[in-house]
């Protein structure tokens, strides 16, 4: 199991944990909207570090983004395996072709 898969499994297990016992459980208890808001905050922090060019800070912020992405997905009952399956479906397809095939709207 990769570190990302372990993290995803831990987040899934926190969905039923006591919010007083875990930051993840507390965040999930606040609902999908709050999870999405936190993901957005972390993404902005990563963007700032990418612009600054600080490799170590960007790496740290990227880890925060990945964590909060998984929390946001868990809040909507989407698993890492679901995302991996979508990536596998797109494997070998040109990004331009894949984007053109997306529904408009």
Buried (B, 14 or more C-beta within 10 A) or exposed (E): EEEEEEBBBBBBEBBEBEBEEBEBBBBBBEEBEBBBBBBEEBBEBBEEBBEEEEEEBBEBBBBBBBBBBBBBBBBEEEBBEEBEEEEEEEEEEEEEEEEEEEEEE
